[in-house]
Amino acid sequence: MANNNTTTNDSLTTFIAHLPKAELHVHLEGCLTPQLAQTLAQRNNVPLPNSVKQASTTSSSGFAFHDLSSFLAVYYSAMTVLQTAADFHDLAMDYLTKAHEQNVLHCELFFDPQAHTSRGVPFPTVVSGYRSAVLQAQRELGVSTSLIMCFLRDMSAEFAMATLMDALPFKDCIIGVGLDSDERGNPPRKFAEVFERARKEGFMRTMHCDVDQVGSIEHIRQALEEIGVDRLDHGTNIVEDARLVEMVREKRIGLTCCPISNSVVCSDFKGKEIMQLFRQGARVTINSDDPAYFRGYANENVLRLAREEELKVTRKELVGLMKNAFEISWISSWSRDAFLKVLDEYAERHRIS
């Protein structure tokens, strides 16, 4: 929780560290650090993937990639060390512990079951491990957590529908569905029937529209107009179409933006676009995406945006970005109000109206 002794003289780093946060765009498989991957490989007596070996021998102890395609290749190879429910539990707890340390009060976590079921790991093994960590974090750390199941868009719509059916017995812990992985040649409408069935089953819906991809603006249009998503993940290319910007503003559809990962998978961290959308009244938020890979958790992503001198981001705007995150989160109204009260009290202590 925020430190009651903070003052208006706090440094920007300290202000952000204590700022109450919600994180709505973080992939659990993207929280697999090289160190944890080594531990799990040894525990399960499985070969250490080359991507993990290379990450463990570099001075920065980080995975090596340079764009979205190379990132996905490393990403999927590393997660082969995940074998048992205990592995998925430990992965989730590793992130949730870090989130708690960074004053993340609520998080909604993506996970990719098809990346595991396609290699023989049963669906219940994945979900039971993640669910046990969610319950432990809520009990021991006080971190409010929900799970969002993502479909892999470079796999078939039929496989996605089968995965949705597998998820139905786990509605108590899966609040929504998403769409991620390689966007090339895999537009949102490919999964229209899957997302319509998910809507009928009561799941909230979001989709990745990654930055600067071929057909980005058309994919955003499809997600908004044909699928009718409740949120957009990334999605900053929407600035190219004023009509769509007005749509998300009027319908209060949130965008979950990730500055640090943007700077790796494309040529820019999209801070200008993020703040342009925010200042136009769109509900943009700041998130960490795949923190073990992009080497930045919630605090580091907020700080990356705040330190860009050209943007002139104020502390009031940083509070506003976090207010957006709580307001577009998929939680009960009383939980949302409680979190917003904590955020308002923090802003008041810093004399931010």
C-alpha positions, 0 to 999 in steps of 0.5 A: 500500500502507499506510504502515508509519509510521502510528501509533495517533495518526493522524487518522481521515482518515489512518487511512482513507486508508491502510486497505487496501480492496476495492471491489465496487460501482463502475460504470465508466460512473459513473467518467466525469468531465465533464473526461474526457467533454469530452476523449473528445468532442473526440477522437471529434468527437462533440457534447458532451451537454448533461449534460456541458456543464452539469456543466462550467459549474457551479462544482462541476464536477459532474453535476446530478440529484436522484433515481434517475430524473434520475440515470439520464437524465444517466448514459446521455446522458453516456456517448455520448462513449464510442466506441472501445476506447481510450475504454473503456480510458482510462475504466477507467484513470482510475478505477483510477489513483484507486483505487490512490491511495486504497489500493484493493487489489482492485476488481470493476467493473460495466459496462453493455454494452447501454448501448453495443451499443444505440447501435451500439458492438460488444460486443468494443470495450467489453470489449477496452478495459476488459480492456486497462486491467485488465491495465495496472492489474495490471501497473503499479499492482498493483491486482487487478481483475475485471469484472462485466457488468450487464444493464439491467433496463429492457430486455428479458430477451431482450436480456439473454440475447443479451448473455450469449451475447456475453459467453461468449468473454470468460469470462477477464475477466468474473467475474460478472453483475449487474442494474442501472438502473431498478428500477420495474416490473422485478423480479429474476424478469423475468431468472430464465432469464438468471441461471440460464443465467449460473449454468450458464456459471459466472458469479457473480451479483449484483443491484441492489436499490436503496434505498427503491424501490417493492417493495424488500423483495419484490425483495430476496426474489426475488433471494435466494430465486428467483434465488439471488444470491451478493451483493446490491448496495445492499439495505439495505431488508432490515432490514425483514424479519428473516427475510431478514436472518437468511438473508444472515447464515447464508448469508454473502451480502454487501451492497455498500452506497454511503453517498454515493449513497444520500444523493442518490437518497433522503432518507438515507445509510442509515448507521444501517441499514448499521451495524445490519446489520454489528453483526448479523453481515451482511457489509455493505461500503462502496463508491463506486457512481458516483464521478464523479457522486456526487463520492466515491470509496472513501475519501470513502464510508468517511469519510462513515460514520465521521464520523456521530457518532450511529453511533459507528463504531470503527476496529475496525469500519472494519477489519471492513467492509474484511474483509467486502469481501475475504471476499465478493470473487470472487477465489481463496482464496490472493489473499483470504488475502494481502489479509487478511494485509495488512489484519491487519498494518495493524490490528496496527500500529494496535493493533486486535485 
